[in-house]
Amino acid sequence: MNTAYLDCFSGVSGNMLLGALLDCGLAENDLRQALSGLPVSGYRLHVHQTMVNGFAASMVTVEVEEQQPHRHLADITDILAASGLSDTIRKKSLSVFTRLARAEATVHGTTPEQVHFHEVGAVDALIDIVGTVAGFELLQIDRIFCSPLPVSNGLTICEHGTIPLPAPAVCALLQDVPVYGVELDMELVTPTGAALIRELADGFGPMPAMTLQATGYGAGSNKREDGCPNLLRLCCGHAHLASEADEVDVLETHLDDWNSETWPHVSERLMAAGALDVSLSPILMKKGRPGFALKVICAPANSLQLKQIILAETSAIGLRFSRQQRMTLPRTKVAVTTPLGVIKGKKIITPQGPVVTPEYESCRKLARQHKLPIQRIYNEFYHHSPTQPAEDGKE
C-alpha cells in the first residue's frame, strides 16, 4: 500500500504541497495536463527549483494575468463539474472547498454558500487544491499521514483587515488536529493548506512504518526570520502492513457503582461516535467489590467526544488515556452472491496470503430473513467464495 507522510515542520500551504509533490516524483507535465481540464483562464503556473537553507526544493507560484471574478462555492462546483477531471479528483476537490467554505462561514457568521474565496478570484485555491488532489492520485498514494502542525502568533493582513494568527478559519479547520505553538510572527498554516490536510490525511502523528522510496521538499513563499527552512517535506513509501490509523488513543476507566444493563446502549453510542473498538471486562476492585474495566480504542480525532460520552453515560468520575502505536493488516470490503442473498464480508491480506471472512451483521440479517441458523449463512459465504468487490467499497 503506497503511503505518504507530510512532515510539516514549517507549516503547510497549497503551493508547498504542490512543490513537495513535484519534488517527490510527480511529473510537471502530468500536473499541467490535469490542471488543463479546469475551465479557468487568465493564469500562469510557474515551477522552478530553489535552494532554502542549503536544501534543494521545488517552488510553485501562480501568476494571475487577467481580472478574476469573486467566486462562491456554487461557482467552484460548476467549474469542477465542467472540468475534464476524474470523478475521484473532482469529488475530493469539491470536498476540500466545501470544508473551507464551512470554516469561513463559521468564522464570519454566514453560510457556506455566501462565502467568496479571496485568493485572486479563487484561481490560486483552485490550482492548489485540484493540483494537490490530482498529484496524490497521479502518484497512486493510498494513505496519507501528517505530522502535528505548528501554529504561529502575531497578526496578518487579509481582505477582512488585520486578523490574528493562526487565522480564525485555520483554527476552525484544525479542530481535533494535534498542533503546537511557535513564537513567530508569520503565517505557517494557510486556510487552503489546513483544508487540504483535514480532507486528505488519514491520521496525525509520527511517520508510519514503511519502506521509504522518495522524499521531496516544497518551498514556501516567505523566508522565516528564525532561520528555520520554510519547507514542507513529503516522504513516500510502501507500507507492507498498512494501518487504518498508525496512532490510536486508548481510554480506560474502572466502574464499581454502575448499572451494567445499560452497556448495550453505551456501546452503541461509543461505536456510533467513532470508536474503533470497545470492551467491558469484569474485575475485582478494592475491598473485594465486583466491578468492570471499560476500554475504548479510537482515532485521536474522536477522543474528546468519546471521553464525554463515557463520563455522561456511566458513573465514571475520571478517565485514563494514552496514545499508542498500532499496526493492522490491510483489508477490503467484499460481497459474495449466494442463493440466499448477498453476504458482505472483508478480505484481509495476511503475510501468508488473503483471508476472507463474513460480516456478522450481514449474516444475522439473512438468517432472520430466511429463518435459518446463522451458521448456515456463514457456510454459504465460504462455499460461494471467491469474492467480488462491494460497490465503491461501501457497506
C-alpha positions in Angstrom: 0.0 0.0 0.0 1.5 3.3 -1.1 1.8 5.7 1.8 2.7 9.4 2.1 3.9 11.3 5.2 3.7 15.0 5.3 6.4 16.4 7.7 5.0 19.9 8.3 7.8 21.2 10.5 7.3 24.7 8.9 3.6 24.5 8.4 1.7 23.8 5.2 0.2 25.7 2.3 -1.2 24.8 -1.1 1.8 25.8 -3.1 4.1 24.0 -0.6 2.1 20.8 -1.1 2.4 21.2 -4.9 6.1 21.8 -4.7 6.7 18.8 -2.5 4.7 16.5 -4.8 6.7 17.6 -7.8 10.0 17.2 -5.9 8.9 13.7 -4.9 8.4 12.5 -8.4 5.2 13.9 -9.8 5.9 14.8 -13.4 5.3 18.5 -14.1 3.7 17.7 -17.5 1.2 15.3 -15.8 0.3 18.1 -13.3 -0.2 20.6 -16.1 -2.3 18.1 -18.1 -4.6 17.5 -15.1 -5.0 21.3 -14.5 -5.7 21.9 -18.1 -9.1 20.3 -17.6 -10.2 23.2 -15.5 -12.3 25.7 -17.5 -10.4 28.6 -16.0 -8.1 31.0 -17.8 -6.0 34.1 -17.1 -3.3 32.5 -15.0 0.2 31.1 -15.5 1.7 28.3 -13.4 5.4 28.7 -12.6 7.6 25.8 -11.4 11.2 26.2 -10.6 14.0 24.7 -8.4 15.3 26.8 -5.5 17.6 26.5 -2.5 16.4 27.0 1.0 19.0 26.9 3.8 21.1 24.6 1.6 18.2 22.3 0.7 17.1 21.9 -2.9 13.4 22.3 -3.2 10.6 22.9 -5.7 8.7 26.1 -5.7 5.3 26.6 -7.3 3.6 30.0 -7.9 0.5 31.1 -9.7 0.6 34.4 -11.7 -2.8 35.8 -12.4 -2.8 37.7 -15.7 -6.5 38.6 -16.0 -9.1 40.2 -13.8 -10.9 37.4 -12.0 -14.5 37.5 -10.6 -15.3 36.8 -7.0 -16.2 33.1 -6.8 -18.6 31.4 -4.4 -19.0 27.7 -3.6 -21.6 27.3 -6.3 -19.2 28.7 -8.9 -16.5 26.3 -7.8 -19.0 23.5 -8.0 -19.9 24.4 -11.6 -16.2 24.8 -12.6 -15.4 21.3 -11.2 -18.5 19.8 -12.8 -17.5 21.2 -16.2 -13.9 20.1 -15.9 -12.2 17.1 -17.5 -11.1 15.7 -14.2 -11.7 12.2 -13.0 -14.7 11.6 -10.7 -12.3 10.9 -7.7 -10.3 14.1 -8.2 -13.4 16.2 -8.7 -15.2 14.9 -5.7 -12.2 15.2 -3.4 -11.5 18.7 -4.6 -15.1 19.8 -4.0 -14.9 18.2 -0.5 -11.9 20.4 0.3 -13.6 23.6 -1.0 -16.8 22.7 1.0 -14.8 22.2 4.2 -13.0 25.5 3.6 -16.3 27.3 2.9 -17.9 25.9 6.1 -14.9 27.1 8.2 -15.0 30.6 6.7 -18.8 30.7 7.2 -18.4 29.7 10.9 -15.9 32.4 11.4 -17.8 35.2 9.6 -21.3 34.3 10.8 -22.7 33.5 7.4 -23.4 30.4 5.3 -21.0 28.3 3.1 -23.0 29.4 0.0 -22.4 33.1 0.7 -18.6 32.8 1.3 -16.5 34.0 -1.5 -13.0 32.8 -1.9 -10.5 35.6 -1.7 -7.4 34.2 -3.3 -7.4 36.1 -6.6 -10.9 35.0 -7.6 -10.1 31.5 -6.2 -7.7 30.8 -9.0 -4.8 30.2 -6.5 -7.1 28.0 -4.5 -8.3 26.1 -7.5 -4.8 25.3 -8.7 -3.5 24.4 -5.2 -6.4 22.2 -4.3 -7.1 20.5 -7.6 -3.3 20.2 -8.2 -2.7 18.6 -4.8 -5.6 16.2 -5.0 -4.6 15.2 -8.6 -0.9 14.9 -7.6 -1.6 12.3 -4.9 -3.8 10.5 -7.3 -1.2 10.5 -10.0 1.5 9.2 -7.6 -1.0 6.4 -6.7 -0.9 7.2 -3.0 -3.3 5.1 -1.0 -2.9 6.6 2.5 -1.7 10.0 3.7 -0.4 10.7 7.2 0.6 14.1 8.7 2.8 15.4 11.5 1.4 17.7 14.2 1.1 21.2 12.8 3.0 24.3 14.0 0.9 27.4 14.5 2.4 30.8 14.9 1.2 34.0 16.6 1.1 37.7 15.7 -1.0 39.4 13.1 -1.5 39.3 9.4 -3.5 41.4 6.9 -6.2 40.0 4.6 -9.3 41.2 2.8 -11.1 41.5 6.1 -8.4 43.6 7.6 -5.9 42.8 10.3 -6.5 39.3 11.9 -4.6 37.3 14.5 -2.5 34.2 13.7 -3.3 31.5 13.3 -6.1 32.8 11.1 -9.6 32.2 12.5 -10.5 29.9 9.6 -7.4 27.8 10.3 -8.4 27.4 13.9 -11.8 26.2 12.8 -10.3 23.8 10.3 -7.7 22.3 12.7 -10.3 21.4 15.4 -9.3 18.0 16.8 -5.9 18.1 15.0 -2.7 18.0 17.0 -0.9 21.4 16.9 1.8 23.2 18.8 2.7 26.8 19.1 5.7 28.6 17.6 6.9 32.1 18.6 6.9 33.5 15.1 5.0 36.5 13.6 4.4 34.8 10.3 1.6 32.6 8.9 2.7 29.0 8.8 -0.6 27.2 8.1 -2.8 28.7 5.5 -6.6 28.1 5.2 -6.1 26.2 1.9 -3.3 24.1 3.4 -5.4 23.3 6.5 -8.4 22.4 4.4 -6.3 20.0 2.3 -4.7 18.4 5.3 -8.1 17.9 7.0 -9.7 16.3 4.0 -6.8 14.1 2.8 -5.0 13.0 5.9 -5.9 9.6 7.3 -4.1 10.3 10.6 -1.8 12.6 12.5 1.4 11.7 14.4 4.9 10.3 13.8 5.9 8.8 10.5 4.3 5.4 10.0 6.3 2.2 9.4 7.1 1.9 5.7 9.8 1.3 3.2 10.9 4.8 2.2 11.1 5.3 -1.6 11.2 9.0 -2.3 11.5 12.3 -0.4 10.6 15.8 -1.7 10.6 19.3 -0.5 8.2 22.1 -1.3 9.3 25.7 -0.7 7.1 28.3 0.9 6.9 31.9 -0.5 8.4 33.7 2.5 11.6 33.4 4.5 11.5 32.6 8.2 13.2 35.1 10.5 14.1 32.4 13.0 16.4 30.6 10.5 14.2 27.5 10.1 13.9 26.5 6.5 10.4 27.3 5.2 9.9 23.9 3.6 7.3 21.1 3.6 8.8 17.6 3.4 6.9 14.8 1.7 8.1 11.2 2.3 6.6 8.4 0.1 7.0 4.7 0.5 5.3 1.4 0.7 3.7 0.1 3.9 3.6 -3.7 3.7 1.3 -3.9 6.7 -0.7 -0.7 6.3 -2.7 0.6 9.2 -6.1 2.3 9.5 -4.6 4.8 11.9 -1.0 4.4 13.0 -1.7 6.1 16.3 -4.8 5.4 18.4 -6.0 6.8 21.8 -6.8 4.2 24.4 -9.4 5.4 27.0 -9.9 3.4 30.2 -11.8 3.6 33.5 -12.9 1.3 36.3 -16.6 1.2 37.4 -17.9 -0.3 40.6 -21.2 1.5 41.1 -22.7 1.4 37.6 -25.8 -0.3 36.3 -24.2 -2.6 33.7 -27.6 -3.4 32.0 -27.1 0.0 30.1 -23.9 -1.4 28.5 -25.6 -2.2 25.1 -26.8 1.4 24.9 -23.4 2.8 25.9 -21.5 0.5 23.5 -23.8 1.6 20.6 -23.2 5.3 21.3 -19.5 4.8 21.5 -19.3 3.0 18.2 -21.6 5.5 16.5 -19.3 8.3 17.7 -16.2 6.8 16.0 -14.8 4.2 18.4 -12.7 1.6 16.7 -13.3 -1.0 19.4 -15.0 -1.1 22.9 -14.7 -3.7 25.6 -16.1 -4.3 29.1 -14.3 -6.8 31.4 -15.4 -8.0 34.9 -12.8 -7.2 37.6 -12.5 -7.3 41.4 -11.8 -3.9 42.9 -10.8 -2.6 46.3 -12.5 -4.1 49.3 -13.5 -7.1 47.2 -16.1 -5.2 45.2 -17.0 -6.6 41.8 -16.7 -4.0 39.0 -15.9 -3.5 35.4 -13.0 -2.3 33.3 -14.1 -0.2 30.4 -11.7 0.3 27.4 -12.2 2.3 24.2 -9.8 2.4 21.3 -10.3 5.3 18.9 -8.6 7.6 16.4 -7.2 10.7 18.2 -9.6 13.0 16.4 -12.6 11.2 18.0 -11.0 11.0 21.5 -12.7 14.1 23.1 -16.2 13.2 22.1 -15.8 9.6 23.3 -14.5 10.8 26.6 -17.5 13.0 27.0 -19.9 10.1 26.2 -18.2 7.8 28.8 -18.5 10.5 31.5 -22.1 11.2 30.6 -23.3 7.6 30.2 -21.5 5.9 33.1 -20.7 6.5 36.7 -17.1 7.3 35.9 -15.7 10.4 37.5 -12.3 10.1 35.9 -10.5 8.6 32.9 -7.1 7.3 32.0 -5.9 7.7 28.4 -2.8 7.2 26.4 -1.7 7.3 22.8 -0.3 4.1 21.4 1.1 2.8 18.1 -0.8 0.0 16.3 -0.4 -1.9 13.1 -3.3 -3.5 11.2 -3.5 -5.7 8.2 -4.9 -4.1 5.0 -8.4 -5.2 4.2 -11.0 -4.5 1.5 -14.8 -5.0 1.7 -16.3 -7.7 -0.4 -19.7 -9.0 -1.3 -20.5 -12.7 -2.0 -23.6 -13.6 -4.0 -25.3 -16.8 -2.7 -28.8 -18.4 -3.4 -29.9 -16.8 0.0 -28.8 -13.3 -1.0 -25.7 -11.1 -1.0 -23.4 -11.6 2.1 -21.0 -8.8 2.9 -17.5 -9.5 4.3 -13.9 -8.5 4.2 -10.8 -9.7 2.5 -7.7 -9.4 4.8 -4.2 -9.5 3.4 -2.0 -11.5 5.7 1.7 -12.4 5.3 0.5 -16.0 4.4 -2.0 -14.8 1.9 -5.5 -13.4 1.7 -8.2 -14.5 4.2 -11.9 -13.8 3.6 -14.4 -13.6 6.4 -18.1 -12.7 6.5 -19.6 -9.8 8.4 -21.7 -10.9 11.4 -24.5 -8.2 10.9 -24.9 -9.2 7.2 -25.2 -12.9 8.2 -27.6 -12.2 11.0 -29.9 -10.2 8.7 -30.1 -13.1 6.2 -30.6 -15.7 9.0 -33.6 -13.7 10.3 -34.9 -13.1 6.8 -34.8 -16.9 5.9 -35.4 -18.2 9.5 -32.2 -20.2 9.3 -29.4 -20.9 11.7 -26.8 -18.2 11.3 -24.1 -20.9 10.8 -25.9 -21.9 7.6 -25.3 -18.3 6.3 -21.6 -18.5 7.2 -21.3 -21.8 5.4 -23.0 -20.2 2.3 -20.5 -17.4 2.3 -17.5 -19.7 2.4 -19.0 -22.1 -0.2 -19.5 -19.3 -2.7 -16.2 -17.6 -2.5 -14.1 -16.3 -4.4 -15.4 -12.9 -3.7 -16.3 -9.8 -5.7 -15.6 -6.2 -4.5 -18.5 -4.4 -2.9 -19.6 -1.3 -5.0 -17.4 1.7 -4.1 -16.1 -0.4 -1.1 -19.1 0.7 0.9 -21.3 -1.3 3.2 
